[in-house]
Amino acid sequence: MNIKVLGTGCARCNSLEKTVKEAIKEMGLNIEIEHVTDMKQIMQYSILMTPGLVIDEKVVSSGSIPKKDEVKKMITLALQDKKGS
């Protein structure tokens, strides 16, 4: 699984990264998070606002900071999709 936080390093982007790290830890998973700060790379995901959250190259959130429980649901769904493929 690949998780990316898209954002230039602002407080909101850093907050999302922290929330994702906490969710992963609580779920007992060992997943690396990549924080993408390069605008050219961020623009490839066609998001209008940061922060953005990408799981397995699919944008699951942009322009907001989802709550930890929401992040856990997004990760769980991505894991289920992966198993189903």
C-alpha positions as CSV (number, residue, x, y, z in Angstrom):
1,M,0.0,0.0,0.0
2,N,1.2,3.5,-0.9
3,I,-0.1,6.6,0.9
4,K,0.8,10.1,-0.1
5,V,-0.1,13.4,1.6
6,L,-0.1,16.2,-1.0
7,G,0.7,19.7,0.1
8,T,3.4,22.3,0.2
9,G,4.2,21.9,3.9
10,C,1.6,24.2,5.4
11,A,0.1,23.6,8.8
12,R,-3.0,21.9,7.4
13,C,-0.9,19.5,5.3
14,N,1.3,18.6,8.3
15,S,-1.8,18.1,10.4
16,L,-3.2,15.6,7.8
17,E,0.2,13.7,7.8
18,K,0.1,13.5,11.6
19,T,-3.5,12.2,11.5
20,V,-2.7,9.6,8.9
21,K,0.4,8.4,10.9
22,E,-1.7,8.1,14.0
23,A,-4.4,6.1,12.2
24,I,-1.8,3.7,10.7
25,K,-0.2,3.2,14.1
26,E,-3.5,2.5,15.8
27,M,-4.4,0.0,13.0
28,G,-1.2,-1.8,13.6
29,L,0.0,-1.4,10.1
30,N,3.5,-0.7,8.8
31,I,3.0,1.7,5.9
32,E,5.3,4.4,4.7
33,I,3.8,7.8,4.1
34,E,5.2,10.0,1.4
35,H,4.7,13.8,1.8
36,V,4.7,15.3,-1.7
37,T,5.5,19.0,-1.6
38,D,6.5,19.6,-5.3
39,M,3.6,21.5,-7.0
40,K,4.3,19.8,-10.4
41,Q,3.8,16.4,-8.8
42,I,0.7,17.6,-6.8
43,M,-0.9,18.9,-10.0
44,Q,-0.7,15.5,-11.6
45,Y,-3.4,14.4,-9.2
46,S,-5.9,17.0,-10.4
47,I,-6.8,18.3,-7.0
48,L,-8.0,21.9,-6.6
49,M,-7.1,22.4,-3.0
50,T,-4.5,20.9,-0.6
51,P,-4.1,19.0,1.5
52,G,-4.7,15.9,-0.6
53,L,-4.7,12.3,0.5
54,V,-3.8,9.6,-2.1
55,I,-4.0,5.9,-1.3
56,D,-2.7,3.5,-3.9
57,E,-2.6,6.3,-6.5
58,K,-6.3,7.1,-5.9
59,V,-7.3,10.6,-4.5
60,V,-9.5,9.9,-1.5
61,S,-9.6,13.4,0.0
62,S,-8.7,17.0,-1.0
63,G,-9.1,20.4,0.5
64,S,-9.9,19.1,4.0
65,I,-8.5,17.2,6.9
66,P,-10.5,14.1,7.5
67,K,-10.9,12.9,11.0
68,K,-8.8,9.9,12.1
69,D,-11.7,7.5,12.0
70,E,-12.4,8.6,8.4
71,V,-8.8,8.0,7.5
72,K,-9.0,4.5,9.0
73,K,-12.1,3.8,6.9
74,M,-10.3,4.9,3.7
75,I,-7.3,2.7,4.5
76,T,-9.6,-0.3,5.3
77,L,-11.5,0.2,2.0
78,A,-8.2,0.4,0.1
79,L,-7.0,-2.8,1.8
80,Q,-10.3,-4.6,0.9
81,D,-10.0,-3.4,-2.7
82,K,-6.5,-4.7,-2.9
83,K,-7.6,-8.1,-1.6
84,G,-10.5,-8.2,-4.1
85,S,-8.2,-7.6,-7.1
